[in-house]
Amino acid sequence: MTDFPLAGQDGLNYSHRWDDLRVGVTTINPAGSAAPPAVNTDNGTLEFSASATNIVAVEVQMPHSWAQGTGIRPHIHWRKKTQGTGNVYWRLTYEFINVAGTFTDTPTTVNALDTDPVGADDGTATRHLITAFGEVDMTDKRVSCVGLLTIARIGGDSGDDYAGVAQLMSVDIHYRVDAFGSIGEYTKHNTSGAEP
């Protein structure tokens, strides 16, 4: 059985290419959060305060093209609304559970200040910035597993010293791709046979 693996197609090796699992903020309704960010009515970004902790919840499902079991790299795309130096203190919480598994509702927490994966923050207003949260170990996870995540700005913390509004544009996960999809609807197979 095969899931149309990408490796070896036309003499090229496409094995384990990167792709994006994206959640645009216009699809997030923050109204139910304990401390929701404001919604910018001009551009749809979510605006996180410098003086409060604002939180949004996000759900993702790992696609069938994912090389299941390989690590994933969550990050956010954001910008500073106004000119200003200083760090924005972001926090990610996450829990990924396979189909038929049980959520513990005790997520892992990762804090991040760095904006240097593709370019450091120089204080310019509306500059497109990325904050990464490292790699998540997905060793025992399978396609269609669901992740429950939260993204928060910890405004008011001493580590957050940018005085302006941080505008969230996208929640994003880089994941490795090894196939166009899967033969099974809820399981993935490879050329050596079925994987549970």
Contact map, one row per residue, 1 for C-alpha under 8 A:
1110000000000000000000000000000000000000000000000000000000000000000000000000000000000000000000000000000000000000000000000000000000000000000000000000000000000000000000000000000000000010000011111100
1111100000000000000000000000000000000000000000000000000000000000000000000000000000000000000000000000000000000000000000000000000000000000000000000000000000000000000000000000000000000110000011101000
1111100000000000000000000000000000000000000000000000000000000000000000000000000000000000000000000000000000000000000000000000000000000000000000000000000000000000000000000000000000111110000111100000
0111110000000000000000000000000000000000000000000000000000000000000000000000000000000000000000000000000000000000000000000000000000000000000000000000000000000000000000000000000000111100000000000000
0111111000000010000000000000000000000000000000000000000000000000000000000000000000000000000000000000000000000000000000000000000000000000000000000000000000000000000000000000000001110000000001100000
0001111110001110000000000000000000000000000000000000000000000000000000000000000000000000000000000000000000000000000000000000000000000000000000000000000000000000000000000000000001110000000000000000
0000111110011110000000000000000000000000000000000000000000000000000000000000000000000000000000000000000000000000000000000000000000000000000000000000000000000000000000000000000001000000000000000000
0000011111111110000000000000000000000000000000000000000000000000000000000000000000000000000000000000000000000000000000000000000000000000000000000000000000000000000000000000000000000000000000000000
0000011111111100000000000000000000000000000000000000000000000000000000000000000000000000000000000000000000000000000000000000000000000000000000000000000000000000000000000000000000000000000000000000
0000000111110000000000000000000000000000000000000000000000000000000000000000000000000000000000000000000000000000000000000000000000000000000000000000000000000000000000000000000000000000000000000000
0000000111111000000000000000000000000000000000000000000000000000000000000000000000000000000000000000000000000000000000000000000000000000000000000000000000000000000000000000000000000000000000000000
0000001111111100000000000000000000000000000000000000000000000000000000000000000000000000000000000000000000000000000000000000000000000000000000000000000000000000000000000000000000000000000000000000
0000011110111110000000000000000000000000000000000000000000000000000000000000000000000000000000000000000000000000000000000000000000000000000000000000000000000000000000000000000000000000000000000000
0000011110011111100000000000000000000000000000000000000000000000000000000000000000000000000000000000000000000000000000000000000000000000000000000000000000000000000000000000000001000000000000000000
0000111100001111100000000000000000000000000000000000000000000000000000000000000000000000000000000000000000000000000000000000000000000000000000000000000000000000000000000000000011100000000000000000
0000000000000111110000000000000000000000000000000000000000000000001000000000000000000000000000000000000000000000000000000000000000000000000000000000000000000000000000000000000111000000000000000000
0000000000000111111000000000000000000000000000000000000000000000000000000000000000000000000000000000000000000000000000000000000000000000000000000000000000000000000000000000000111000000000000000000
0000000000000001111100000000000000000000000000000000000000000000000000000000000000000000000000000000000000000000000000000000000000000000000000000000000000000000000000000000011110000000000000000000
0000000000000000111110000000000000000000000000000000000000000000000000000000000000000000000000000000000000000000000000000000000000000000000000000000000000000000000000000000011110000000000000000000
0000000000000000011111000000000000000000000000000000000000000000000000000000000000000000000000000000000000000000000000000000000000000000000000000000000000000000000000000001111000000000000000000000
0000000000000000001111100000000000000000000000000000000000010100000000000000000000000000000000000000000000000000000000000000000000000000000000000000000000000000000000000001111000000000000000000000
0000000000000000000111110000000000000000000000000000000000000000000000000000000000000000000000000000000000000000000000000000000000000000000000000000000000000000000000000111100000000000000000000000
0000000000000000000011111011000000000000000000000000000001010000000000000000000000000000000000000000000000000000000000000000000000000000000000000000000000000000000000000111000000000000000000000000
0000000000000000000001111111000000000000000000000000000000000000000000000000000000000000000000000000000000000000000000000000000000000000000000000000000000000000000000001110000000000000000000000000
0000000000000000000000111111000000000000000111000000000000000000000000000000000000000000000000000000000000000000000000000000000000000000000000000000000000000000000000011110000000000000000000000000
0000000000000000000000011111100000000000000110000000000000000000000000000000000000000000000000000000000000000000000000000000000000000000000000000000000000000000000000000000000000000000000000000000
0000000000000000000000111111100000000000000000000000000000000000000000000000000000000000000000000000000000000000000000000000000000000000000000000000000000000000000000000000000000000000000000000000
0000000000000000000000111111110000000000000000000000000111000000000000000000000000000000000000000000000000000000000000000000000000000000000000000000000000000000000000000000000000000000000000000000
0000000000000000000000000111111100000000000000000000000000000000000000000000000000000000000000000000000000000000000000000000000000000000000000000000000000000000000000000000000000000000000000000000
0000000000000000000000000001111110011000000000000000001110000000000000000000000000000000000000000000000000000000000000000000000000000000000000000000000000000000000000000000000000000000000000000000
0000000000000000000000000000111110010000000000000000000000000000000000000000000000000000000000000000000000000000000000000000000000000000000000000000000000000000000000000000000000000000000000000000
0000000000000000000000000000111111010000000000000000000000000000000000000000000000000000000000000000000000000000000000000000000000000000000000000000000000000000000000000000000000000000000000000000
0000000000000000000000000000011111110000000000000000001110000000000000000000000000000000000000000000000000000000000000000000000000000000000000000000000000000000000000000000000000000000000000000000
0000000000000000000000000000000111110000000000000000001000000000000000000000000000000000000000000000000000000000000000000000000000000000000000000000000000000000000000000000000000000000000000000000
0000000000000000000000000000000011111000000000000000111000000000000000000000000000000000000000000000000000000000000000000000000000000000000000000000000000000000000000000000000000000000000000000000
0000000000000000000000000000011111111100000000000000011100000000000000000000000000000000000000000000000000000000000000000000000000000000000000000000000000000000000000000000000000000000000000000000
0000000000000000000000000000010000111110000001111000011100000000000000000000000000000000000000000000000000000000000000000000000000000000000000000000000000000000000000000000000000000000000000000000
0000000000000000000000000000000000011111000001110000000000000000000000000000000000000000000000000000000000000000000000000000000000000000000000000000000000000000000000000000000000000000000000000000
0000000000000000000000000000000000001111100111100000000000000000000000000000000000000000000000000000000000000000000000000000000000000000000000000000000000000000000000000000000000000000000000000000
0000000000000000000000000000000000000111111111100000000000000000000000000000000000000000000000000000000000000000000000000000000000000000000000000000000000000000000000000000000000000000000000000000
0000000000000000000000000000000000000011111110000000000000000000000000000000000000000000000000000000000000000000000000000000000000000000000000000000000000000000000000000000000000000000000000000000
0000000000000000000000000000000000000001111100000000000000000000000000000000000000000000000000000000000000000000000000000000000000000000000000000000000000000000000000000000000000000000000000000000
0000000000000000000000000000000000000001111110000000000000000000000000000000000000000000000000000000000000000000000000000000000000000000000000000000000000000000000000000000000000000000000000000000
0000000000000000000000001100000000000011111111000000000000000000000000000000000000000000000000000000000000000000000000000000000000000000000000000000000000000000000000000000000000000000000000000000
0000000000000000000000001100000000000011101111100000000000000000000000000000000000000000000000000000000000000000000000000000000000000000000000000000000000000000000000111000000000000000000000000000
0000000000000000000000001000000000001111000111110000000000000000000000000000000000000000000000000000000000000000000000000000000000000000000000000000000000000000000000111000000000000000000000000000
0000000000000000000000000000000000001111000011111000000000000000000000000000000000000000000000000000000000000000000000000000000000000000000000000000000000000000000011110000000000000000000000000000
0000000000000000000000000000000000001100000001111100110000000000000000000000000000000000000000000000000000000000000000000000000000000000000000000000000010100000000011110000000000000000000000000000
0000000000000000000000000000000000001000000000111111110000000000000000000000000000000000000000000000000000000000000000000000000000000000000000000000000010100000000111000000000000000000000000000000
0000000000000000000000000000000000000000000000011111000000000000000000000000000000000000000000000000000000000000000000000000000000000000000000000000000011110001111111000000000000000000000000000000
0000000000000000000000000000000000000000000000001111100000000000000000000000000000000000000000000000000000000000000000000000000000000000000000000000000000110000000000000000000000000000000000000000
0000000000000000000000000000000000000000000000001111110000000000000000000000000000000000000000000000000000000000000000000000000000000000000000000000000011110000000000000000000000000000000000000000
0000000000000000000000000000000000100000000000011011111000000000000000000000000000000000000000000000000000000000000000000000000000000000000000000000000111110000000000000000000000000000000000000000
0000000000000000000000000000000000111000000000011001111100000000000000000000000000000000000000000000000000000000000000000000000000000000000000000000000111100000000000000000000000000000000000000000
0000000000000000000000000000010011111000000000000000111110000000000000000000000000000000000000000000000000000000000000000000000000000000000000000000011110000000000000000000000000000000000000000000
0000000000000000000000000001010010011000000000000000011111000000000000000000000000000000000000000000000000000000000000000000000000000000000000000000011100000000000000000000000000000000000000000000
0000000000000000000000000001010010000000000000000000001111100000000000000000000000000000000000000000000000000000000000000000000000000000000000000001111000000000000000000000000000000000000000000000
0000000000000000000000100001000000000000000000000000000111110000000000000000000000000000000000000000000000000000000000000000000000000000000000000001111000000000000000000000000000000000000000000000
0000000000000000000000000000000000000000000000000000000011111000000000000000000000000000000000000000000000000000000000000000000000000000000000000111100000000000000000000000000000000000000000000000
0000000000000000000010100000000000000000000000000000000001111100000000000000000000000000000000000000000000000000000000000000000000000000000000000111100000000000000000000000000000000000000000000000
0000000000000000000000000000000000000000000000000000000000111110000000000000000000000000000000000000000000000000000000000000000000000000000000111110000000000000000000000000000000000000000000000000
0000000000000000000010000000000000000000000000000000000000011111010000000000000000000000000000000000000000000000000000000000000000000000000001111110000000000000000000000000000000000000000000000000
0000000000000000000000000000000000000000000000000000000000001111110000000000000000000000000000000000000000000000000000000000000000000000000000110000000000000000000000000000000000001000000000000000
0000000000000000000000000000000000000000000000000000000000000111110000000000000000000000000000000000000000000000000000000000000000000000000000110000000000000000000000000000000000111100000100000000
0000000000000000000000000000000000000000000000000000000000000011111000000000000000000000000000000000000000000000000000000000000000000000000000000000000000000000000000000000000011111100000000000000
0000000000000000000000000000000000000000000000000000000000000111111100000000000000000000000000000000000000000000000000000000000000000000000000100000000000000000000000000000001111101000000000000000
0000000000000001000000000000000000000000000000000000000000000000111111000000000000000000000000000000000000000000000000000000000000000000000000000000000000000000000000000000001111100000000000000000
0000000000000000000000000000000000000000000000000000000000000000011111000000000000000000000000000000000000000000000000000000000000000000011011100000000000000000000000000000000000000000000000000000
0000000000000000000000000000000000000000000000000000000000000000001111100000000000000000000000000000000000000000000000000000000000000000111111000000000000000000000000000000000000000000000000000000
0000000000000000000000000000000000000000000000000000000000000000001111110000000000000000000000000000000000000000000000000000000000000000111000000000000000000000000000000000001100000000000000000000
0000000000000000000000000000000000000000000000000000000000000000000011111000000000000000000000000000000000000000000000000000000000000011111000000000000000000000000000000000001100000000000000000000
0000000000000000000000000000000000000000000000000000000000000000000001111100000000000000000000000000000000000000000000000000000000000011110000000000000000000000000000000000111100000000000000000000
0000000000000000000000000000000000000000000000000000000000000000000000111110000000000000000000000000000000000000000000000000000000011111000000000000000000000000000000000000111000000000000000000000
0000000000000000000000000000000000000000000000000000000000000000000000011111000000000000000000000000000000000000000000000000000000011111000000000000000000000000000000000011110000000000000000000000
0000000000000000000000000000000000000000000000000000000000000000000000001111100000000000000000000000000000000000000000000000000001111000000000000000000000000000000000000011100000000000000000000000
0000000000000000000000000000000000000000000000000000000000000000000000000111110000000000000000000000000000000000000000000000000001110000000000000000000000000000000000011111000000000000000000000000
0000000000000000000000000000000000000000000000000000000000000000000000000011111000000000000000000000000000000000000000000000000111100000000000000000000000000000000000011111000000000000000000000000
0000000000000000000000000000000000000000000000000000000000000000000000000001111100000000000000000000000000000000000000000000000111100000000000000000000000000000000001111100000000000000000000000000
0000000000000000000000000000000000000000000000000000000000000000000000000000111110000000000000000000000000000000000000000000111110000000000000000000000000000000000001111000000000000000000000000000
0000000000000000000000000000000000000000000000000000000000000000000000000000011111110000000000000000000000000000000000000011111000000000000000000000000000000000000111100000000000000000000000000000
0000000000000000000000000000000000000000000000000000000000000000000000000000001111100000000000000000000000000000000000000000110000000000000000000000000000000000000111100000000000000000000000000000
0000000000000000000000000000000000000000000000000000000000000000000000000000000111110000000000000000000000000000000000000001110000000000000000000000000000000000000110000000000000000000000000000000
0000000000000000000000000000000000000000000000000000000000000000000000000000000111111000000000000000000000000000000000000011110000000000000000000000000000000000000000000000000000000000000000000000
0000000000000000000000000000000000000000000000000000000000000000000000000000000101111100000000000000000000000000000000000011100000000000000000000000000000000000011100000000000000000000000000000000
0000000000000000000000000000000000000000000000000000000000000000000000000000000000111110000000000000000000000000000000001111000000000000000000000000000000000000010000000000000000000000000000000000
0000000000000000000000000000000000000000000000000000000000000000000000000000000000011111000000000000000000000000000000000010000000000000000000000000000000000001111000000000000000000000000000000000
0000000000000000000000000000000000000000000000000000000000000000000000000000000000001111100000000000000000000000110000000000000000000000000000000000000000000011110000000000000000000000000000000000
0000000000000000000000000000000000000000000000000000000000000000000000000000000000000111110000000000000000000000100000000000000000000000000000000000000011100011110001000000000000000000000000000000
0000000000000000000000000000000000000000000000000000000000000000000000000000000000000011111000000000000000000011100000000000000000000000000000000000000011101011000000000000000000000000000000000000
0000000000000000000000000000000000000000000000000000000000000000000000000000000000000001111100000000000000000011100000000000000000100000000000000000001111000000000000000000000000000000000000000000
0000000000000000000000000000000000000000000000000000000000000000000000000000000000000000111110000000000000001111000000000000000000000000000000000000011111000000000000000000000000000000000000000000
0000000000000000000000000000000000000000000000000000000000000000000000000000000000000000011111000000000000001110000000000000000000001000000000000000111100000000000000000000000000000000000000000000
0000000000000000000000000000000000000000000000000000000000000000000000000000000000000000001111100000000000111100000000000000000000000000000000000000111000000000000000000000000000000000000000000000
0000000000000000000000000000000000000000000000000000000000000000000000000000000000000000000111110000000000111000000000000000000000000000000000000011110000000000000000000000000000000000000000000000
0000000000000000000000000000000000000000000000000000000000000000000000000000000000000000000011111000001011110000000000000000000000000000000000000011100000000000000000000000000000000000000000000000
0000000000000000000000000000000000000000000000000000000000000000000000000000000000000000000001111100001000000000000000000000000000000000000010001111000000000000000000000000000000000000000000000000
0000000000000000000000000000000000000000000000000000000000000000000000000000000000000000000000111110111000000000000000000000000000000000000010001110000000000000000000000000000000000000000000000000
0000000000000000000000000000000000000000000000000000000000000000000000000000000000000000000000011111100000000000000000000000000000000000000011111100000000000000000000000000000000000000000000000000
0000000000000000000000000000000000000000000000000000000000000000000000000000000000000000000000001111100000000000000000000000000000000000000000011100000000000000000000000000000000000000000000000000
0000000000000000000000000000000000000000000000000000000000000000000000000000000000000000000000000111110000000000000000000000000000000000000000000000000000000000000000000000000000000000000000000000
0000000000000000000000000000000000000000000000000000000000000000000000000000000000000000000000001111111000000000000000000000000000000000000000000000000000000000000000000000000000000000000000000000
0000000000000000000000000000000000000000000000000000000000000000000000000000000000000000000000001001111100000000000000000000000000000000000000000000000000000000000000000000000000000000000000000000
0000000000000000000000000000000000000000000000000000000000000000000000000000000000000000000000111000111110000000000000000000000000000000000000000000000000000000000000000000000000000000000000000000
0000000000000000000000000000000000000000000000000000000000000000000000000000000000000000000000000000011111100000000000000000000000000000000000000000000000000000000000000000000000000000000000000000
0000000000000000000000000000000000000000000000000000000000000000000000000000000000000000000000100000001111100000000000000000000000000000000000000000000000000000000000000000000000000000000000000000
0000000000000000000000000000000000000000000000000000000000000000000000000000000000000000000000100000000111110000000000000000000000000000000000000000000000000000000000000000000000000000000000000000
0000000000000000000000000000000000000000000000000000000000000000000000000000000000000000000011100000000111111000000000000000000000000000000000000000000000000000000000000000000000000000000000000000
0000000000000000000000000000000000000000000000000000000000000000000000000000000000000000000011100000000001111100000000000000000000000000000000000000000000000000000000000000000000000000000000000000
0000000000000000000000000000000000000000000000000000000000000000000000000000000000000000001111000000000000111110000000000000000000000000000000000000000000000000000000000000000000000000000000000000
0000000000000000000000000000000000000000000000000000000000000000000000000000000000000000001110000000000000011111000000000000000000001000000000000000000000000000000000000000000000000000000000000000
0000000000000000000000000000000000000000000000000000000000000000000000000000000000000000111100000000000000001111100000000000000000001000000000000000000000000000000000000000000000000000000000000000
0000000000000000000000000000000000000000000000000000000000000000000000000000000000000000111000000000000000000111110000000000000000111000000000000000000000000000000000000000000000000000000000000000
0000000000000000000000000000000000000000000000000000000000000000000000000000000000000011110000000000000000000011111000000000000000100000000000000000000000000000000000000000000000000000000000000000
0000000000000000000000000000000000000000000000000000000000000000000000000000000000000010000000000000000000000001111100010000000000110000000000000000000000000000000000000000000000000000000000000000
0000000000000000000000000000000000000000000000000000000000000000000000000000000000000000000000000000000000000000111111111000000011110000000000000000000000000000000000000000000000000000000000000000
0000000000000000000000000000000000000000000000000000000000000000000000000000000000000000000000000000000000000000011111111000000001100000000000000000000000000000000000000000000000000000000000000000
0000000000000000000000000000000000000000000000000000000000000000000000000000000000000000000000000000000000000000001111110000000001110000000000000000000000000000000000000000000000000000000000000000
0000000000000000000000000000000000000000000000000000000000000000000000000000000000000000000000000000000000000000001111110000000001000000000000000000000000000000000000000000000000000000000000000000
0000000000000000000000000000000000000000000000000000000000000000000000000000000000000000000000000000000000000000001111111000000010000000000000000000000000000000000000000000000000000000000000000000
0000000000000000000000000000000000000000000000000000000000000000000000000000000000000000000000000000000000000000011111111100000010000000000000000000000000000000000000000000000000000000000000000000
0000000000000000000000000000000000000000000000000000000000000000000000000000000000001000000000000000000000000000001100111111001010000000000000000000000000000000000000000000000000000000000000000000
0000000000000000000000000000000000000000000000000000000000000000000000000000000000001000000000000000000000000000000000011111000000000000000000000000000000000000000000000000000000000000000000000000
0000000000000000000000000000000000000000000000000000000000000000000000000000000100111100000000000000000000000000000000001111100000000000000000000000000000000000000000000000000000000000000000000000
0000000000000000000000000000000000000000000000000000000000000000000000000000000101111000000000000000000000000000000000001111111000000000000000000000000000000000000000000000000000000000000000000000
0000000000000000000000000000000000000000000000000000000000000000000000000000001111110000000000000000000000000000000000000011111000000000000000000000000000000000000000000000000000000000000000000000
0000000000000000000000000000000000000000000000000000000000000000000000000000001111100000000000000000000000000000000000000001111100000000000000000000000000000000000000000000000000000000000000000000
0000000000000000000000000000000000000000000000000000000000000000000000000000001100000000000000000000000000000000000000001001111110000000000000000000000000000000000000000000000000000000000000000000
0000000000000000000000000000000000000000000000000000000000000000000000000000111000000000000000000000000000000000000000000000011111000000000000000000000000000000000000000000000000000000000000000000
0000000000000000000000000000000000000000000000000000000000000000000000000000111000000000000000000000000000000000001000111000001111100000000000000000000000000000000000000000000000000000000000000000
0000000000000000000000000000000000000000000000000000000000000000000000000011110000000000000000000000000000000000001111000000000111110000000000000000000000000000000000000000000000000000000000000000
0000000000000000000000000000000000000000000000000000000000000000000000000011110000000000010000000000000000000001111110000000000011111000000000000000000000000000000000000000000000000000000000000000
0000000000000000000000000000000000000000000000000000000000000000000000001111000000000000000000000000000000000001011010000000000001111100000000000000000000000000000000000000000000000000000000000000
0000000000000000000000000000000000000000000000000000000000000000000000001110000000000000000100000000000000000111000000000000000000111110000000000000000000000000000000000000000000000000000000000000
0000000000000000000000000000000000000000000000000000000000000000000000001100000000000000000000000000000000000000000000000000000000011111000000000000000000000000000000000000000000000000000000000000
0000000000000000000000000000000000000000000000000000000000000000000000111100000000000000000000000000000000000000000000000000000000001111100000000000000000000000000000000000000000000000000000000000
0000000000000000000000000000000000000000000000000000000000000000000000111100000000000000000000000000000000000000000000000000000000000111110000000000000000000000000000000000000000000000000000000000
0000000000000000000000000000000000000000000000000000000000000000000011110000000000000000000000000000000000000000000000000000000000000011111000000000000000000000000000000000000000000000000000000000
0000000000000000000000000000000000000000000000000000000000000000000111110000000000000000000000000000000000000000000000000000000000000001111110000000000000000000000000000000000000000000000000000000
0000000000000000000000000000000000000000000000000000000000000000000111100000000000000000000000000000000000000000000000000000000000000000111110000000000000000000000000000000000000000000000000000000
0000000000000000000000000000000000000000000000000000000000000000000010000000000000000000000000000000000000000000000000000000000000000000011111000000000000000000000000000000000000000000000000000000
0000000000000000000000000000000000000000000000000000000000000000000110000000000000000000000000011100000000000000000000000000000000000000011111101000000000000000000000000000000000000000000000000000
0000000000000000000000000000000000000000000000000000000000000100000110000000000000000000000000000100000000000000000000000000000000000000000111111000000000000000000000000000000000000000001100000000
0000000000000000000000000000000000000000000000000000000000001111010100000000000000000000000000000100000000000000000000000000000000000000000011111000000000000000000000000000000000000000011100000000
0000000000000000000000000000000000000000000000000000000000001111000000000000000000000000000000000110000000000000000000000000000000000000000001111100000000000000000000000000000000000000010000000000
0000000000000000000000000000000000000000000000000000000000001100000000000000000000000000000000011110000000000000000000000000000000000000000011111110000000000000000000000000000000000000000000000000
0000000000000000000000000000000000000000000000000000000000111100000000000000000000000000000000011110000000000000000000000000000000000000000000011111000000000000000000000000000000000000000000000000
0000000000000000000000000000000000000000000000000000000000111100000000000000000000000000000001111000000000000000000000000000000000000000000000001111100000000000000000000000000000000000000000000000
0000000000000000000000000000000000000000000000000000000011110000000000000000000000000000000001110000000000000000000000000000000000000000000000000111110000000000000000000000000000000000000000000000
0000000000000000000000000000000000000000000000000000000011110000000000000000000000000000000111100000000000000000000000000000000000000000000000000011111000000000000000000000000000000000000000000000
0000000000000000000000000000000000000000000000000000001111000000000000000000000000000000001111000000000000000000000000000000000000000000000000000001111100000000000000000000000000000000000000000000
0000000000000000000000000000000000000000000000000000001111000000000000000000000000000000011110000000000000000000000000000000000000000000000000000000111110000000000000000000000000000000000000000000
0000000000000000000000000000000000000000000000000000111100000000000000000000000000000000011100000000000000000000000000000000000000000000000000000000011111000000000000000000000000000000000000000000
0000000000000000000000000000000000000000000000011101111000000000000000000000000000000001111000000000000000000000000000000000000000000000000000000000001111100000000000000000000000000000000000000000
0000000000000000000000000000000000000000000000000101110000000000000000000000000000000001111000000000000000000000000000000000000000000000000000000000000111111001000000000000000000000000000000000000
0000000000000000000000000000000000000000000000011111110000000000000000000000000000000001100000000000000000000000000000000000000000000000000000000000000011111001000000000000000000000000000000000000
0000000000000000000000000000000000000000000000000111100000000000000000000000000000000000000000000000000000000000000000000000000000000000000000000000000001111101000000000000000000000000000000000000
0000000000000000000000000000000000000000000000000000000000000000000000000000000000000000100000000000000000000000000000000000000000000000000000000000000001111111100000000000000000000000000000000000
0000000000000000000000000000000000000000000000000000000000000000000000000000000000000000000000000000000000000000000000000000000000000000000000000000000000011111100000000000000000000000000000000000
0000000000000000000000000000000000000000000000000000000000000000000000000000000000000011100000000000000000000000000000000000000000000000000000000000000000001111100000000000000000000000000000000000
0000000000000000000000000000000000000000000000000100000000000000000000000000000000000111100000000000000000000000000000000000000000000000000000000000000001111111110000000000000000000000000000000000
0000000000000000000000000000000000000000000000000100000000000000000000000000000000000111000000000000000000000000000000000000000000000000000000000000000000001111111000000000000000000000000000000000
0000000000000000000000000000000000000000000000000100000000000000000000000000000000011111000000000000000000000000000000000000000000000000000000000000000000000001111100000000000000000000000000000000
0000000000000000000000000000000000000000000000000100000000000000000000000000000000010100000000000000000000000000000000000000000000000000000000000000000000000000111110000000000000000000000000000000
0000000000000000000000000000000000000000000000001100000000000000000000000000000111010000000000000000000000000000000000000000000000000000000000000000000000000000011111000000000000000000000000000000
0000000000000000000000000000000000000000000000111100000000000000000000000000000111000000000000000000000000000000000000000000000000000000000000000000000000000000001111100000000000000000000000000000
0000000000000000000000000000000000000000000000111100000000000000000000000000011110000001000000000000000000000000000000000000000000000000000000000000000000000000000111110000000000000000000000000000
0000000000000000000000000000000000000000000011110000000000000000000000000000011110000000000000000000000000000000000000000000000000000000000000000000000000000000000011111000000000000000000000000000
0000000000000000000000001000000000000000000011110000000000000000000000000001111000000000000000000000000000000000000000000000000000000000000000000000000000000000000001111100000000000000000000000000
0000000000000000000000011000000000000000000011000000000000000000000000000001111000000000000000000000000000000000000000000000000000000000000000000000000000000000000000111110000000000000000000000000
0000000000000000000001111000000000000000000000000000000000000000000000000001110000000000000000000000000000000000000000000000000000000000000000000000000000000000000000011111000000000000000000000000
0000000000000000000001111000000000000000000000000000000000000000000000000111100000000000000000000000000000000000000000000000000000000000000000000000000000000000000000001111100000000000000000000000
0000000000000000000111100000000000000000000000000000000000000000000000000111100000000000000000000000000000000000000000000000000000000000000000000000000000000000000000000111110000000000000000000000
0000000000000000000111000000000000000000000000000000000000000000000000011110000000000000000000000000000000000000000000000000000000000000000000000000000000000000000000000011111000000000000000000000
0000000000000000011110000000000000000000000000000000000000000000000000011100000000000000000000000000000000000000000000000000000000000000000000000000000000000000000000000001111100000000000000000000
0000000000000000011110000000000000000000000000000000000000000000011001111000000000000000000000000000000000000000000000000000000000000000000000000000000000000000000000000000111110000000000000000000
0000000000000001111000000000000000000000000000000000000000000000011001110000000000000000000000000000000000000000000000000000000000000000000000000000000000000000000000000000011111000000000000000000
0000000000000011111000000000000000000000000000000000000000000000111000000000000000000000000000000000000000000000000000000000000000000000000000000000000000000000000000000000001111110000000000000000
0000111000000111100000000000000000000000000000000000000000000000111000000000000000000000000000000000000000000000000000000000000000000000000000000000000000000000000000000000000111110000000000000000
0011110000000010000000000000000000000000000000000000000000000001111000000000000000000000000000000000000000000000000000000000000000000000000000000000000000000000000000000000000011111100000000000000
0011110000000000000000000000000000000000000000000000000000000001100000000000000000000000000000000000000000000000000000000000000000000000000000000000000000000000000000000000000011111100000000000000
0011000000000000000000000000000000000000000000000000000000000011110000000000000000000000000000000000000000000000000000000000000000000000000000000000000000000000000000000000000000111110000000000000
0111000000000000000000000000000000000000000000000000000000000001100000000000000000000000000000000000000000000000000000000000000000000000000000000000000000000000000000000000000000111111101110000000
1110000000000000000000000000000000000000000000000000000000000000000000000000000000000000000000000000000000000000000000000000000000000000000000000000000000000000000000000000000000001111101110000000
0000000000000000000000000000000000000000000000000000000000000000000000000000000000000000000000000000000000000000000000000000000000000000000000000000000000000000000000000000000000000111111110000000
0000000000000000000000000000000000000000000000000000000000000000000000000000000000000000000000000000000000000000000000000000000000000000000000000000000000000000000000000000000000000111111100000000
0000000000000000000000000000000000000000000000000000000000000000000000000000000000000000000000000000000000000000000000000000000000000000000000110000000000000000000000000000000000000001111100000000
0000000000000000000000000000000000000000000000000000000000000000000000000000000000000000000000000000000000000000000000000000000000000000000001100000000000000000000000000000000000000111111110000011
0010000000000000000000000000000000000000000000000000000000000001000000000000000000000000000000000000000000000000000000000000000000000000000001100000000000000000000000000000000000000111111111000111
1110000000000000000000000000000000000000000000000000000000000000000000000000000000000000000000000000000000000000000000000000000000000000000000000000000000000000000000000000000000000111001111111110
1110100000000000000000000000000000000000000000000000000000000000000000000000000000000000000000000000000000000000000000000000000000000000000000000000000000000000000000000000000000000000000111111110
1110100000000000000000000000000000000000000000000000000000000000000000000000000000000000000000000000000000000000000000000000000000000000000000000000000000000000000000000000000000000000000011111000
1000000000000000000000000000000000000000000000000000000000000000000000000000000000000000000000000000000000000000000000000000000000000000000000000000000000000000000000000000000000000000000011111100
1100000000000000000000000000000000000000000000000000000000000000000000000000000000000000000000000000000000000000000000000000000000000000000000000000000000000000000000000000000000000000000011111110
1000000000000000000000000000000000000000000000000000000000000000000000000000000000000000000000000000000000000000000000000000000000000000000000000000000000000000000000000000000000000000000111011111
0000000000000000000000000000000000000000000000000000000000000000000000000000000000000000000000000000000000000000000000000000000000000000000000000000000000000000000000000000000000000000001111001111
0000000000000000000000000000000000000000000000000000000000000000000000000000000000000000000000000000000000000000000000000000000000000000000000000000000000000000000000000000000000000000001100000111
